[in-house]
Amino acid sequence: MKHLDEGTLQAWLDGRRSGLEQAELDAIGRHVDDCDVCTERVAALRASTERAASLLDTGAAVGPPPFAAVQARAASAEGGSEEGGSDARPASARPTAGRPRWRWQSASWAASVAVALGAGWLANDLYRRPGGGGGAMAAADAVVVGESEESVGSRQRAADLDVANDAGAASIEMPPPPSPSAPAEIAEGPVVDAPAPQTAEGPVVVAETEERGDRLETAPDAAVG
C-alpha cells in the first residue's frame, strides 16, 4: 500500500481550512485507519502542531494596562514630586543601576551629530572667505597651473628646436667627395711655357746674319764702282 506524504497528512489534520473536499478528507481518514505507518506520522504531526500552538500562546503580546491603573500611577508620581522627596516615587519610576541609559546615549549621539555638522559648516565658511583657506587653496592651484604651463612651454620649445635643427640639416647640401681624377685635372691646368734655354749656337747665328747684311750693303757699292 502506498503511504501518504506529510503534506497530505498535515492538510488532513487542518481539515477544510486546507482546501480539500470532504470526500478527500474521508478517503485520507480511511487510509490512516488502515495504515500503521501513516498513523504514526499523523501522531507526530499532531504533537508538533500542539507544541507550536503552546509556544505561540506563551509568547502572546501583553495588552495595555487599564486606564485607571495608568491614572493612579500618574497621580502617585505627581504627589511624590510635590513632596520634594525623590524616594516618594514608585519603585518602577526610580532609575536602577542595571537599567540601560538609552536616553543619555541618544542625547550624546545627537550632540555628536550636532558637533560634526557645526564643524563642517565652519570649515566650509572658512574655505569660502577671501582671506581664509579658500585663498590658500586658490594660490596653490595657481602655482600648480603655472608650473604645468611652464613645463608645457618648455617641451614645446624643445620640440620646435628639434624641428628647426632637422630642417637646417636637410637644407644644407654637403659638397660631393673629390673624385680620384681630381689631382690629375688640377695637374693638367694651364701650362706656362718655360723659356727655351740659350745654347752656344745662338750668338753665332746672329753674328752670321749681321755679317751677311753687311755684305749685302757693300755689294751694290762695289758694283757701282
Sequence and secondary structure as in RCSB ss.txt:
>XXXX:A:sequence
MKHLDEGTLQAWLDGRRSGLEQAELDAIGRHVDDCDVCTERVAALRASTERAASLLDTGAAVGPPPFAAVQARAA
SAEGGSEEGGSDARPASARPTAGRPRWRWQSASWAASVAVALGAGWLANDLYRRPGGGGGAMAAADAVVVGESEE
SVGSRQRAADLDVANDAGAASIEMPPPPSPSAPAEIAEGPVVDAPAPQTAEGPVVVAETEERGDRLETAPDAAVG
>XXXX:A:secstr
     HHHHHHHHHGGGGT  HHHHHHHHHHHHH HHHHHHHHHHHHHHHHHHHHHHHT       HHHHHHHHH
HHHHHHHHT GGGS TTTS  TTS  HHHHHHHHHHHHHHHHHHHHHHHHHHHSTTSHHHHHHHHHHHHHHHHHH
HHHHHHHHHHHHHHHHHHHHHS       TTHHHHHHTS          THHHHHHHHHHHHHHHHHHHHHHHH 
